[in-house]
Amino acid sequence: MTPAQYVQDKAAQSGSSFYYAFKFLPPPRRAAITAFYAFCREVDDIVDEVQDPSVAATKLAWWRKEVGQAFAGAPTHPVTKALMPHAADYDVRQEHLMAVIEGCQMDLEQSRYLDFAGLARYCHLVAGVVGEVAANIFGRTQARTTDYAHKLGLALQLTNIIRDVGEDARRGRIYLPIAELQQFDVKAHELLQRQSPWGYSERFSALMRFQAERAHRLYDEAFAMLPAEDRRAQRPGLMMANIYRTLLREIEASDFQVLHQRIALTPVRKVWIAMRTNWQAR
């Protein structure tokens, strides 16, 4: 299997909304974003799938070494072999990849966030930096587009957090800030139990509405920041935003029934949203 085939399979297997947006890019940019996304999946899967924290930390340390070697001209993993030919063309830098690894390292070291400022720092590493790299690959020409990409990355990550409250609780993680749980009188053990009568309550619904409203504000702010000159090039990011925002509205319509299930859009619906966004941005 070639490096290009490896990263293509890695991206396709994830079933992510991002994969649908990539299909609308020209081949060189599609190859670059697919390789970068495969890198993100590789390191994120370590945290989600490796049960022993010490083993996971060792694997992340290996990736730090691999990234250093790759930018020194000696990649050994199929992902870095697929990514490095595109790095210079699209301003993918070593510090970008190291930031993503640092964000995954945070998942090993803490399972709670005291306040939104702390959560936003985590989101910056695992989503804002990813958004910046993606915007570069899509064809950023304006400096302000980087700000848009970071803001959109935060909105997307918060949508993930809302969707995955139950799944994260099963792993013993709560990304919703402790200060906000206290604000709405929601106890951590209620989330960790993931079922009635503790989980679903008016208090929980109010907390989740607060989270969703913030995510919606961030989407609106991000869209307002995107320069007109880059709107056409950034269509894949807008596709992802529209898919994720539709998902957020589905979660809202369910009254945030996310503790016992993972709410998702069908592949057909994701494709339709991507196609509609592509047409509207022409």
Secondary structure by P-SEA (a helix, b strand, c coil): ccaaaaaaaaaaaaccaaaaaaccccaaaaaaaaaaaaaaaaaaaaaaccccaaaaaaaaaaaaaaaaaaaacccccaaaaacccccccccccaaaaaaaaaaaaaaacccccccaaaaaaaaaaacaaaaaaaaaaacccccaaaaaaaaaaaaaaaaaaaacaaaaaaaccccccaaaaaaacccaaaaaaccccccccaaaaaaaaaaaaaaaaaaaaaaaaccccccccaaaaaaaaaaaaaaaaaaaaaccccccbbbbbcaaaaaaaaaaaaaaac
